[in-house]
Amino acid sequence: MKISDLRTMRIVNIADGKILGKISDLVMDVNRGYIKGIIMPGGSKWPLFWSSEREVEVPWENIKKIGQDVIIVDMPLSWGQNNNK
């Protein structure tokens, strides 16, 4: 699987079954050679410069399964309220 393949997948929260969006970026540890997490929009459908919403980092530990079409994550139901960066 290529990194570009990940960007086309929908992210689904296992906690409530909601589609959270798609990956906008990855957090990498280039010195150790692994992915630390994924970045996704904070919930707004408008571009970030028109919105107060920020991007949200999902730690790699919260990614439960990467399938052919979706990425399953386990995020607390309050993640969008308290965990924006």
C-alpha positions in Angstrom: 0.0 0.0 0.0 1.2 3.5 -0.9 0.8 6.6 1.3 -1.2 8.1 -1.6 -3.7 5.2 -1.2 -4.3 6.2 2.5 -5.4 9.7 1.5 -8.4 8.4 -0.5 -9.8 6.3 2.4 -12.5 7.5 4.7 -11.8 7.5 8.4 -14.6 5.9 10.6 -14.7 6.2 14.4 -15.5 2.9 15.9 -16.9 4.6 19.0 -20.0 5.9 17.1 -19.7 4.7 13.5 -19.4 8.3 12.1 -17.3 9.1 9.1 -14.7 11.6 10.3 -13.2 12.6 6.9 -10.1 11.7 5.0 -6.4 12.0 5.8 -4.9 15.4 5.0 -1.4 14.5 6.2 0.8 12.1 8.1 2.9 12.6 11.2 6.2 10.8 10.6 9.2 10.0 12.8 11.8 10.2 10.0 14.7 9.3 12.3 13.1 6.0 13.3 11.2 5.4 10.0 7.6 5.1 11.1 4.2 6.8 11.1 3.3 8.4 14.4 -0.2 9.4 13.4 -2.6 10.8 10.8 -3.9 14.4 10.4 -7.5 15.0 9.4 -9.7 18.1 9.2 -11.3 19.2 12.5 -14.8 18.8 11.3 -15.5 21.8 9.0 -16.2 21.2 5.3 -14.9 24.7 4.5 -11.2 25.3 3.9 -9.3 26.0 7.1 -8.7 29.7 6.3 -12.5 30.3 6.4 -13.1 28.4 9.6 -12.1 28.3 13.2 -11.8 24.5 13.0 -8.2 23.1 13.1 -6.7 19.9 12.0 -6.8 17.0 14.4 -4.0 14.5 15.0 -5.0 10.9 15.4 -2.2 8.9 17.2 -1.2 5.7 15.5 -2.3 3.8 18.6 -5.9 4.9 17.9 -5.9 3.4 14.4 -7.5 0.0 14.9 -7.7 -1.3 11.3 -6.8 -0.2 7.8 -9.0 -1.9 5.2 -9.3 -1.6 1.5 -11.7 1.4 1.6 -11.8 2.7 5.2 -9.5 3.4 8.2 -11.1 2.4 11.5 -10.1 4.6 14.5 -11.1 4.6 18.1 -11.5 8.2 19.2 -13.4 9.4 22.3 -16.8 10.9 21.4 -15.5 14.3 22.8 -12.3 14.3 20.7 -13.5 17.1 18.3 -14.3 19.4 21.3 -11.2 19.0 23.3 -8.4 17.6 21.2 -8.0 20.1 18.4 -4.5 21.4 17.9 
